[in-house]
């Protein structure tokens, strides 16, 4: 690109929209910083490389691009489904502008991801719905718990008046079932303890969970790790975060076992992500713990209500594991997100990183 006194190339590099300059053969002449971040590569790896080395071309109407070159036309593709060669797909609005630089016809592709804004809106709506569902369940749980205590107490008093063990067997059954229901109600009410936070190496926490999963001889699952060793310590409640990871990992194990997935695999991965919005607040730097399995994926009918209490696809499940995990993550100003399709389910636990004051 030909520069002038305003240093246009530098200005374009500062844009948040991904910009690619291509010639008629779809060779990349220039990529701005946002484009490099989108491709997760460096500038030297993109220059003079075919665009299709990075993108699967199914998302682009090649005829429309060729026509734009011939007729010097600009056009816009809205909500285009674009997929990178590594399998990552996203929705984007693509603006194509025809330019001539040093007598060379070029086109400028502006790729603006729209997934993130949609996702933020969807997360806000889902969070409100989840909170409403939790409050409803908690209200019902309290209504159940009060008379349940009376039933148990009456059974205990009655047991003292009975003469034979055969009769006491029935009152004991009432007491035991009342205790079982009370425990269920306590789980429905969710974690109510205050987090006991301290500075903690997150990989030590994950390793404890990974070891528990790895030594379970009831499965034949390859448990892997993919850690970023440069991560700082976090101010967390170790037991709560362990419970989050265990609840998710056990779900993954059950999905792999029930589907009899060949070469079953669970991967624990840690990474840093920046400028992440959690419950309408933007955090500059966030730790992301991913638990990834290669199982059958989450049924589409469950995706929107996955973190609601009592929602499960298992015949003997309580549907509380993920709801409790989400609540514990929220105790750390975090959140849990999930991306799932056949052969890939990835739960992401987002935990904001705060500065450690020495």
N, C-alpha and C positions, 0 to 999 in steps of 0.2 A: 504494500500500500504506500502511496506517495504521501509523505508528511509535509505539513506546512508549519508556520510559526506556532500554531496552537498545539503541535505535537498530538495529532489526532489519534495515532496508534496508542499513545499512552492513555489518552482519555477513554478510548474504547476498552482498554484493558481494565479500567476501573469500574466499568459497568457491571451490574449484578446479573444482567441477562447474558446468557451464553451466546457468543458471536463467532461464526465461522465464515471465512472467505474462501470460496471454492471456484475453480475454473470449470470449463465445460466438461472435462473428464472426471469431475468430482474429486480432484486433487486439492488438498488443503493448503492454502497459501498463508493463512493467518488464523490464530485462535486466541481469544482473549483469556484472561485469568479465570473467569467464570466457566468458560468452555473447557479449560484444562481441568478445573475441579470436577466438572461433570464427567469427563472422560477418565478422571483419576490418573493423569499422566503428566509428563513434562512437555515443555514447548518443543524441544528438539525431537521428541518422539512423534509429534504431530505434523510438523512442517514437511511438505512435499509427500505426505502419505495419502493414499486413497481414503476418502471419507468412509467407505464401506469396510475398511479395516477395523473400524470402531463400532459402527452401527450396522445392524441387520437392516437391509434396504426395504423390507416389507412395509415399513411405516411411511415411506416416501413414495409419492406418485412420480415415478421417473419421467413419464411422458409430459407431465406438467412442468417439470424442471427443464426438459429439453425444449419445450415450447417457449418457456420464458426466455431462454437464451436466444432462440431464433427470432422471436418477436420483441425482444428487449422489454419484457413485461414483468411487473411485480405482482405477487399474489400472497395470500395468507391461508395457511392450513390451521384450522382450529381443532383442538382436542385430538391431535394426532397421537397415536400410540407408538412410541419409539422404544426400541429395544437395543441395548448395548450387546456386544458380542459375549460379555460375561454372563448374560442372562437377565440383567437388571432392566426392568421396563418401567416406563413412566408416561404420563400424559403431558402434552406440551402444546402450546400455541406456537406455530412456526411462521415467521414473516420472512419472505424472500424478496430482496431488492437487487435489481440489476444495476451494475456500475461498470465503468470502463476506467482502467488504471494503466497508464503508459501503453495505450492502444490495445490492452488485453481485456477482453470481456470477462467479467467476474460476477458472481452473485454472492450477496451477503445473506447468510442465514442467521436469524435471531431466534434462538430457542428459549422460550420462557416456560419453565416447569409450572404447571398449575396444580400438581398433586399436593404440594405442601400447603397451599392456602385452603384447598378443599379439605385436606386432612385436619387442619387446625379447626375449621368450622365443624367438621364431623366429630372430632374429639370433644369439642365443647358441648355439642348436643348430646353425645353419648354419655359424657360425664354427668350432665344434668339428669339424664334418664336413669343412669346407674345410681346416683345419689337418691333419687326419688324412690327407686325400687328398694334400695337398702333401708331407707327410712320406713317404708311400708312393712318390710319384713321385720325390722326391729320392733315396730309397734305391735305387730301380731305376736312376735316372740314374747314380749312383755305380758301381753294378754294371756298367753298360754302358760307362762311361767308362774304367775300368781296362783291360779287354781291348782296347778300341778303340785305345788308345795302343800296345799290343803289335802289333796288326794293322798299324797305320800304320808302325811301326818296321821290322817284318819286310818290308813292301813296299818301303821305302826301301833296305834292305840287298839285297833281291833285284834291285832295279832296277840297282844297281851291277854285278851279276854278268851282266846280260843284254847281249848283243852288238848286237842290232838295235833300231832305233827302233820297229818294229812290236810287238816284245815289250814294250818299255818303255811303250808306250801303255797296256797292260793294268795294269801296276803303278801308272802315273800315275793311272789311273781309280780304283784302290783307295785311293790316297792322297787324291784329291779327295773321294771319297765318305766316307772316314773323317773328313776335315775338316768336311764338311757335317754329319755325324752328331754330331761333337763340338760344333759350334756349336749344334745343336738341344739337345743335352744341357745345355750351359751355360745356354741359355734356360730349360730345364725346372728347373734348379737355382735360377733366379730371381736377382733383384738381391742381391748380397752386399756391396756397398760401403757404407761408413758415410756417412749423409747429411752434406753440407757445407752446414750451415744458416747463413743470415744474414737480417737484416731486409729484407723485400722487399715492394714494392707488388704485390698480387696481380693487379691489372688490367694491369700491364706484362707479367706472365707470360702472362695469358690473351690479350692482344693479339698476342703473338708467335705463339701457336698459331692464333689466328683468322686472322692474315695468311697463314700457311702453307696453311690450308684455303681461304681466299678466293681465292688466286691459282692454285689448281689448276684448269686450264682443261679438265680431263677431265669436269667436272660442270657442271650448271646449277642450283646450289643457292644460295638466298638465305641468306647468313650474317649474322645479326643480333646485336646486343649489348643487354643490359638490365642495366646496372650500378648498384650502390649506391655513389655517390661518397664516402660518409662512412666507408667501411671503413678500419680501421687497417692498418698494415703487419703482415706475418706473419713469424715465424721459420721459414723453409722452405729446402729445397734446391731452387733454381729449376729445375735440369735434371730432377729427379725429378718435380716437379709438372707440368712441361711434358710429360713422357712420359705421365703419367696422362691429361692432357687430350687429347693426341694420339691415344692408343690408343682412347679413348672416341669422340672426334670422327670418327676414321677408320671405326669401326664404324658410326656413324650415316650417314656418307657412303655406305658400301657398301650399307647397308640401303635408303637412298633411291634409289640408282642401280639396284640389282637389282630393286626393286619398281616402278621407273619412276613414282614418286610425282609427281603433278602439283603444281605450285607448291611444290616441295620446299624445306624450310626447316630451318635449324639455328640455335638461339638459345643464346648464352652469357649466363647470368644469375648475378648475385651477390646474396646476401642475408645477413642476420644471423638466426640462430635461437637461442633460449635454452633452457636446461635440457635439453640433448640427452644421451642415454645412448649411450656408445660403449664396447663391450666391458665392460659392467657398471660403468662409471665415468661419473658425471654431470658434465658440463661446463656452467658457467653461461652461457657465450656461445661460439657456434660460427659460423664462416664457412661458408656453403654455396655451392658453385659448381655450378650446374645446366647440363647440356648437353641441350637439348631438341630433338627432331626430330618431324616430323609423318608419319613413315613407317608401315609396316605393323604395327609392334609386335613384341615378342619372342614367339616361339612358346611357348605355355604349358608344353610339355614341358621347356623349357630354363630356365625362370625360377628354379627352386630350385637349379640346378647351374651357373648362369651364370658364376660366378667360380671354378669348379673348373678346374685345368689340363687342357688337351686337350679341352675341351668347346666345340664350335662347330657352327653350322648351315651354315657355308660349305664347299663341296666342296674348296676349296684352302686353307682356313684351318688354322692350327696350334692355335687354341684357347688361346693363351697371353697374348694382349693384355690381356684383362680380369683374368686372374689376376695378371699382373705389375702392373697398375694398382692392384689391391687391396693387394698387398704394399707398393708404394711409398706408398700412403696410410697404411697401418699404420705405416710408418717415421716418420710424422708424428703418431702417435696418432690418426689419423683413420679414416674408413671410406668406402666407396662403397655407395650404395643405389640401387635402380632401381624406378620405377613405370612400367608399360607396358600400353597397350591400343591397339587399332587407331586410328591417327591421332595417337598421342601416346606417345612414349617419353622419359622424363626420368631421366637419371643424375644423382645428387646426390653431390658429393664434400664430406664434412664434415671441416673442419679446425679444431681448437680454437684459440681466440684467447688468447694469453697477454699479460700486461702487459709493456710495454717499460720496462726500468729505465734511466734516463738517468744 
